[in-house]
Amino acid sequence: MDRIDQMLKRSSLDTAKTNSLDKALEPSVKHALTFARSHLNKYYSKTDTSNVYRIAIILHPKLKTKYFQQNGWDKQWIDTALEIIQEEWSHYKGRGTEVM
C-alpha cells in the first residue's frame, strides 16, 4: 500500500514537483488519481486499529518489522504491534494440540 500511495502521490494534484508523467496526464486524470488516493488512504488508515493487520505483517516471513522500518512507520507504532503479538501469544502459549 505504501508503494501505491507514493505512485498516486507523484501523479496527483497535491505534488509540488512535475515530472514527465504529470505533463502527459490530463487534469481530469490527475483529479481522479487524487480522488483514488484519498479513498485508499481513508480505508487503509483503518488498519491502524486492526490487531490482525499488525500481527499478519509482522508474522509474514518476508516482511516482519523490516517492512514498517523501511517505509518510515513510527517506532511507537511498531513497538505497539510487537506488544500486541506478545499479548496474543500469551493466550495460546503452553496450550497443547489435541489429535482427534
SULUR-V373789 format. One record per run of one state. SS is the DSSP state (a for helix, b for strand, c for the rest). FROM is the first residue (numbers start at 1). TO is the last residue. If there is no record, write none. Layout:
# SULUR-V373789
ss-><SS SS>
from-><FROM FROM>
to-><TO TO>
This chain:
# SULUR-V373789
ss-><c a c a c a c a c a c a c>
from-><1 2 12 20 25 27 50 51 60 64 71 75 93>
to-><1 11 19 24 26 49 50 59 63 70 74 92 100>
